[in-house]
Amino acid sequence: MPIGDVAPEIAILLTAVLALLFATFAPRRMQAGAAVIALLGITIAAALLWGQIGEARFTFSGTWALDGASIWARMMILIATAFCILLSPGWFRTDRRHGEYYTILLLAALGAMTMAGAGDLLQLVIAVLLSSVTGYTLAAWHRDWALSVEAGMKYFLMGALANALLITGVTVILGLLGSSGYQEIAGVLGRGAGVSPLLFVGFALTIVGVAFKLGAVPAHAWMPDVAEGAPVPSAAFLTVVPKIGAAVALARLVQLVPPEMLGLRPLIAVLAVATMTLGNLAALWQDDLRRLLGWSSVAQAGYLLMAVSVLGLSPDALTALLAFIASYAIGNLAAFAVVAHLRGRTAIADYAGLAKRRPMAATALVVSFLSLVGIPPTVGFLGKLTLFVTTIEGGYTWLAVVAAANTVASLFYYGRVMGGVYFGTPPDKVAVLDRLGGFAMWFAALLILGGTALAEFALAGFHLSVLLPI
């Protein structure tokens, strides 16, 4: 059990403790110092994680996976968390519990990281529970605001049900196969042993439990409420970071089962269609931008599931999954950065004429939406193109066609906002939050446009390092 294999996670845990101790003893005017501590800890963890690149093995008695998928997913989690921290000091400046927020945020990031690295079903359960419990707190942080409390409560109730299903599914698999370790499960299923209809039920329940963290059908209902009611930095975090960890966890889980066995991939393809269609249709009727982004996040989870459905059928499925989740993360974080910069204005009508009062914020918002749709030359185009090509290569052409139709549908609700931004009647004055939030907004917007070339270079050999050690 080499401690160095989990050094990045230990760094995040120790940083969370230090941030909490600082927040306990520092005066209120210095609470933002906890954000500096958190960013320093994330930097150290990222450096330790960088040193693990190239590893491909199970460690800690088979419960922890070190491979390209987990390493790059954990790196994305750290970067996305750091971005959310940049949005936080201005937003929580008057909050008495400002410093404590970063401890909860880091622990939530730790939960997502352990999801990405889980090599055992019991480890997966612990990771999902850690991510969930901290997520409830982040969603309901503004406890004196009814919408925030409602968001936290809905998240909690959905999480209680989904986590119960997850534990039930894990129990069924453990009972039938006699092990919770991924290596042992893959070995048993590879020999064709232990296959029964009840095993399908176990895997299906486990998939639903992980789908909760993705915001996918049937455990999706919390996503729009959290996007609307949680503090904007929390909403940005909860709609992105848990998705990254859950995507890799789900991919690793599905990869255990041979494509010809149990029919898990057709099940996930059906969930993908239901998720993207429901998310896009519900977003069409929204008049609240944050709620629209929540339903958009549900739809994006459906696209993400396309790559999972062709795992083992296309050699680049996992590469496409990571490329898409990275492009989605950049676009979604940029959109929430605009909302935070504009002091959380939420009604779509409030964005009318924004280009005349705040042209930079308007540009960043439009660029983020174009990336979420997948319009070139944004990084979202590369993510979706990789995803569609991989899905077709895996034999799910019909799924790619449905996804293309959903992408066209999404243009309507994104276009409704973008049209108002440039052609609506502007308000007399549009206040902004702080310079740090503005910097984060522009950094994300530039990454959307400039990240395409970098991503093309990285993807050229990326599939070589994304191998699950099974």
N, C-alpha and C positions, 0 to 999 in steps of 0.2 A: 504494500500500500504506500507507494511513493507520494509524499505530500506535495511535491512539486507539480504533480499532474493536476492538482486542483488549486494551484497557487493563485490564479486570477480570481477564483471564487473566494478564497481566503482574504485576498486584498480588498474585495468589495465588502465582505462581512466586517473586517476590521475598520474600514472607512466608515461604514454605517454606524459603528459603535463610537468612533471618534467624533463624527458629526453630531450624534446625540449628546455626548458629553459636552461638546462645545456649546450646543444650543441650551443645555441645562444651566450653564454658569455664565454665559455671555450676556451682556445687557441687550435690551431689545434693539437698540440702534445698530448692533453688530451682528444680528442674527444672519444676515446675508453671508457672513464669513463661512457658514456651514456649506454654502454652495461652492466656495473655493476649495474647501476640504474634499467635497464630493468629486469635483472635477480632477483634483490631484490624484485621488484614489482610483478614479476611472483610468487616468493616464497610466498609472503604475500597472493596473490590471491589464490594460491593452498591451503594454510592453511585455508583460509576462506571457500573455496569450500569443503574441507574435513569435515568441520563442518556441511555441509548440507546433508551428506550421511544419507540415511534412510528416507528423505523427499519424499512425493508422493502427490503433490497437485498443483493446479493452483493458481497463485497469481497475484497481480496487475490487478485486475478486469478480470482475465482469460486470460491475454495476455502473461504470463510468466509461463513456466512449470518447476516445480521442481520434478524430478523423477530420477530413476536410469539411464535412457538413457541419459538425458541431463547432469547430474552430471559427469558421467564417460566420456562422450564425451568431455565436457569442460575441464576435467582434462587432457585428452590426448592432447587437443589443447594447453594447457599451457606447457606441457612437450615437445611437438614437437617444439613449438615456442622457448623455452629455448635452445633446441638443435641447432636450426638454428642460434640463437644468438652466440653460441660458434664458429660457422663457420665464423662469420662476421668480427671480428676485424682484422684478418690477411688479409682477402680479400679486405676490404675497407680502409686499413691503409693509402693509399695515396689519398683517396677521400676527397675533401673539405667538402662534406656534410655527412661525416661519422656519426656524432652524430645524425643527423636528421633521418637517416635510421631506427633507433630503434623506433622512434615515429610512423613512418608509419607501421612498422612491428607489433607493439603492437595494433594499430588501426585495422589492418587487422585481427589479432587474435581476437580482440573484435567482429568484424563482424562475424567470424566463431562461436564464443561462443553464440552470439545472435541468429544465425541460429539454433543451437542445442537446445536452450531454448525457441524458439518461440512457443507460444500457440495461436497465432492469425495470420490470413493471412496477415494483414497489417504489423504486427510485422515482419513476414517473409520477406516481400518485403523490409522493411527498412534494415534488416540484410543482405540480398543479395546485396543490393546497396552499403552498407558500405564495405562489403568484396570485391566487384567488383572495386569500385573507388580506394581503397588503393592497390588492386592487380595490376591495370594498372600501378600505379606509381612504384611498386616494380619491375615489369617486365621490364620497360623502364628506370631503374635507371641509367644505363650507356648510357647517352644520346648522347655521342660522338662516340658510336659504332653502326654501321648500324643494326646489327643483334638484338641488344637490343631494338632499336627504333622500328624495324619491329615487334618484339615480342609483345611489348606494344600496337602497333597499331592494330595488329590482335586480340589481347585479347580484346581491347576496342570495335572493330567493332562487334566481336562475342557477347560480353557482351551487347552491345546496343540492338542488335536484341533479344537476349535471355531474357533480362530484360523487353523489351517491350511485349514479349509473356507472361512472368510471370504476369505482371500487367494486361494484357488483360484477362488472365485466372482467376485471382483473382476477377476482376470486374464482370465477368460472374457468378462466384460462389456466390459472394455477392448479385448480382441482383436476382438470382434464389432462394437462400435460405434465404435471408434477414439478414444475419449475417456473420461476418468474424471470430468470435470466434470458436475455435475448439470444445469446449463443446457444444455450440449451434448447430453447423453443425452436430456433431455426433448424437445429440438428434433428429434432423430433419430427417437425413438419417436412423437412427434406427427405426423410425416410418414408413419408406418407402415413406415419403413425398418429393415433389420437384424433383423427379427423371425424367429426360428427356434426349434425345440425346444431347441437348445443354449443359447439366450439364457435360456429358462425355467430351465434347469439352473443357469446362472450366478447368476440372481437368487435361486433357491431356496437355493443354497449360501451366498450372502451373507446371506440372511434367517436361516438357521440360525446363522451366526456372530454376528449381532446378538442372536438369541434367547438365546444363552449369557449375555449380560449381563443379560437380562431374567429369567433363571431359568425359561425356558419349554421345553417339550418340543421337540426331543429332547435339549437340552443343559441339563437341569435338575438332574441328580443331585447336584451340588455343594451346592445350596442348603441342604438340611436338615443336612448335615454341618458346613457353615460356621456356621449358626445355632446349632448345639449346641456346637461345639468352639472357635470363635473367641472372643477376649475380647468381653464383652458390647457395649462401644462399637463394636468392629469389626463384630460381627454386626449391630447396628442399622444401621450405615453400609452394609454390603455388601448387605443385603436391601432397601435403599431407594435410595440415591444412584445407583448404576450403572443402576438401572431407569429413573430419570428421564431420564438422557441417552440411554439405548438406546431408550426409547419414542419420543422425538422423532426420533432417527436412523432408526429403522425407518419411522416415518410419512413422513419426507421421502423415503426410498428408495422406498416403495410409491407415493407420490404422483407419482413420475416416470413411472409406467406407467399409461396410460389404463385405465379399468375393464374395457373390452371386450377388452383385450389380455393374453395370456399366462396368464390365470387365476390371478393371484397372490392375489387377495382370497379366492376359495374355499379356496385352500391355507392361508391364514392363519386362516380360519374353522375349518378342521379342526384346526389346531394349537391354536386357542383351546379347542375342545371337549376335546381330549386333555389339554391342560395343566390346565384347571380341574377336570376329572373325576379325573385321576390325583392332583392335589394334595389334593383333598378326601377321596378314598377313603383315601389313605395317612395323612392326618392323623387319621382315625377310630381308628387302632390305636396311636397314640403314647401313651407314658406319661411322656414327657419334654417339658416345656413349651417349651423352646427348640427342640427338634426339631419340635414341633407348629407353632410359629411359622414354621419353615423351610418345612414343607410348605404351610402357609397362604399363604406368600409365593409359592410355585409356583402355587397356585390363583389368587391375585390377578393373576399375570401372564397367566393365561388370560382373566380378565375384561378386562384391559387390551387384549388382542389383539382383542377385539370391536370396539373403536373403530377400530383399524387396518384391519379387514376391510371397513369401510364408508366408507373414505376415498374421496372423489370421488363417492360415492353419496348421502351425507347432508351438507348444508352445515355441520352442527354437529359433525361427527365429531372434528375436531381439538380443538375446545373440550371435548367430552366426555372425550377422552383426557387432557387436562391437568387437568380437574376431578377425574377419578377418581384419577389418579396422586397428586394433591395430597392428597386425602382418605385414600388408602391410606397415604401417607407419614406423615401425622399419627397415624393409628391404630397403625401398626406401631411407630413410634418411641416412642409412649406405652407400648406393651406391653413393649418392651425396656427402657424407663426404669424400669418397675416391677421387672423382673428385676435390673437393675443396683442399684437402691435396696435390694433384699433380698439383696445380696451374691452374686448369681448363682445362687441356688437354682434347681435345674433340674427335679427330679422333680415331676410333677403332685401326687403324694401330699404333698409338702412344703408345698403351698398349702392343704391342708385346714384349715378354720377360720381362715383368714387374717383374715377380717372381724372376728373377736373380738380379735385381737392387734394388727393393723395395719389399722384400718378405712379409712384414707385410701388406703393402697396397694391394698387390695382394691377400693375404689371406682374408682380409676384403671384397674385391670386390667379390671374389668367394662365400664367405659365404652369402653375401647379395643377390646375384643372386640365390643361392640355396634356400634361404628363399622365394624369390619372386615366384619361380617355385612351391615351396611346398614340398621340399625334406626333409625327416627326417635326423637328429634330430633337425632341425631348428624350430623356432617359427612359421614360415610360413606354415609348415606342419600341425600344430595343427589348425591354422586359416582356411586352406582350407578343412581339414578333417571335422571340425565342420560345415562348409558351405555346403559341399556335402551331409553329412548325413541329415542335416536339410532340404535341398532341396528335397531329396528323400522322407523324412517323410511327406513333404507338398504335395506330389502327382505330383511333376515335375521331374520325373525320366529322361525324355527325355532331360531336361535342364541340369541335372547333367552329362549326357552322352556327350552332346555337350561341356560342360565345361571341361570334362576330355580330350576330343580330342584337345581342345585349349591349355590345359596345356602341352600336349605332343608336340604340335607345338611350344610352347614357348621355349622348350628345345633347339631347333635348333639355335635361335639367341642368347640366353644366352650362349650356348655351344660354338658358334663361337668365342665369346669374351674370354671365359675362356680358350679355347684351345690356342688361341694366347698368352694369358698372361703367360702360362707355357711352350709353345713349340716354340714361335716366337723368332726372333733374337732381342736381347735387344739393346737399344740405349746406347751410351757411358755414358750418365749421365742423371739422372732423378731428377730434383729439386722438393723440397716440400715447402709448404707454411709456417707453423709455428707449434709449439708444441701443441697449444690449439686445432687446427684442427685435429692433429694426435690423441690427447686424445679423442676427440669426435668420430672419426672414430673407434677407438678400443673399446670404450665404447658401441657403437651401435653393433659392431660385437660380442662382448661378450654377449650382451643382446639377440641377435638372438639365440645364442647357449644355454645360461643359462636361458633364459626367458621361455622356454617350461615347465619346472617343476613348476615354479611359476604360469604360466597360467593355468596349469592343476589343481592346488590347488584352484585357484581363481574361475575357471569356475564350480567347483563342486556345489557351491550354488549361482552362479552369477545370474541365471535366476530369483531368488526370489526378487532381487532388481531392475530388469529391467522391470518395469510395467508402461505403459502409463496411466495416470489418466484420462481415458475417460469413 
